């Protein structure tokens, strides 16, 4: 029986410009990365979700879902998760100061 690889531990991880909702998004790689790490703090720094694309034609598959699931799991596991909206996900600025599923939406 083969054991899964050990997770790498970091104090802080910064992710940006993932652009969930687009075909060009490599959500599979992001999900794989998030499965392989543990952290105390996770900062989602702008353009995680591509709201501009979601207004027109968008693409969302199982890998996109998995990125969201993993971020929520990291938050529920005790990490401090902060989402700072960028220009493509500016619609989240209406929710500044709120916490959703353990993810704090902050201006900076």
Number of C-alpha atoms within 10 A of each C-alpha: 3 4 5 7 7 9 13 11 12 12 10 14 16 10 14 16 16 21 22 27 22 21 13 10 20 14 24 16 12 18 19 14 15 20 17 14 14 20 20 16 18 22 18 23 18 21 22 22 25 23 20 18 17 16 9 7 9 14 13 14 13 9 18 22 14 18 22 16 14 17 21 17 16 23 22 14 13 12 20 17 25 21 23 22 25 21 13 18 21 17 14 19 16 10 15 15 11 13 14 11 11 19 21 20 21 17 14 12
